[in-house]
Amino acid sequence: MKFFIVDDDYEIIDLMTVLLEGAGHDVQSCVAGEEALADISAIKPDCVITDLMMASLDGLALCDEIRANPGLADVKIVMVSARDADHWRQQALQHGAQGYLTKPIDMATFTGSVVQLIEAA
């Protein structure tokens, strides 16, 4: 699968990249939501994994932008955040995400959890 990661934390991007590439997936990334939109449109990944809270364009707004683009209708979105509250999980789903995972990332289960969310959607 092709993944595109959007997070303002380089360490999180690096960790997710290692885990996903280690499972045989292709991964590209960006640290800003606004900059990510052009890359996502060009690459058309199978899944975007995005942080919820980012400065320039947060994860909810990024979901809205992806969902507003007919060319990206098949792209799955998984939101990742340190905020472990049902309110944020529901917000992510209402904005078009297929799943919501909490930080800190569990290295043993992360890749399997993401793939399971995508396949269930």
N, C-alpha and C positions, 0 to 999 in steps of 0.2 A: 504494500500500500504506500501511497505518497502522503506524507504528513507535512503540514506547515504549522510551525509553532510561533505564537506571538506572546511575548512576555517581556516586561521591562527589567527582568533580572537575568543577567547573563549566566549565572550559575544554574538557575532552573532550566534555562534553554539547553545548556551543556548536558545536564543530567538527563533530561527527557530525550535529547538526541542520542546519547550513548545507549540508553535503554531501548529505544525504538530501532536504531540501526543495528544493535546487537541481536534483535529479533528478525533482521532481514528487511526492514522497511527503509524507504527513501525519506530523508528529512531535510527540509529547508526551514529557515527561521528569520525572524525580524524582531527588533526590540521596540517598535512603535506601531500602534494600530493604524494610523493614517498611512504610513509608508507601506504597511503590509497589504493594503487593499489592491494596489497595482500588481504586486507580486502574486497574490492569490488569484487575481483575475487572469494573469498570464499563465500560471502554473496549473491551475485547476486541480488542486490536491484532492485526494479522497476525503481527507479530514483536516480541519483546522483545530488546533488545540490552543486556546487563548486564555490568558489571565483575565480575571474579572476587573481588577482595579489597575488601570494604567493612566498616565497623565494626559496624553494628547487625545486619545480615543479609547474609551474603556471597552471592555469585552462585550457589554450589552449593546453598545452602539456599533461595534464591529459586527456583531451578529445581525443587527438590523441592516447594515450596509450589504453584507453578504446575501441576506435573504431578499433584498431589493433588486439584486442583479440576477436576471433570468438565466444567464450563462453559468451561474454558480448554484443552481437549484439542487443539484445532486450532492453538493459538498456537505459532509457531516461536520458538526461543530461540537466540541467538548470543551466546556468551561472548567478552568482550574482556579481555585482560590483558597486562601487561608480562612476565609469566612465560612464557617460550618454552621449555617443557619438555614432552615427551610425557606425563609423569605428569599434569600439569594438563589437558592436552588430553583425555586418557582419562577423567579425573575429570568433566570437563564433559559429555562424551558419556554417561557412565554415569548422570549425574544428569538426563539428558533434553534436553540441548542438541543442536541440529542442527549446530552448527559452533563453531569457536574461531578467533579472530583475535588477532594480537599487536599490542601497542602498541610503538613509536609508530605511529599510524594513517598509512597511506599514502594521502594525499589523492587521488591519481590512480586508485587501484584500490578504495578502501573500499566505495563504494556497489555497484559491480559484484560485488565479492566477497560482500557480504551477500546480495544478490539471488540470486546463484548458489547459495549455501549453502541458502537457503530453497527455491528451486525444485528442488534436488537431493534434498531431504528427502521 
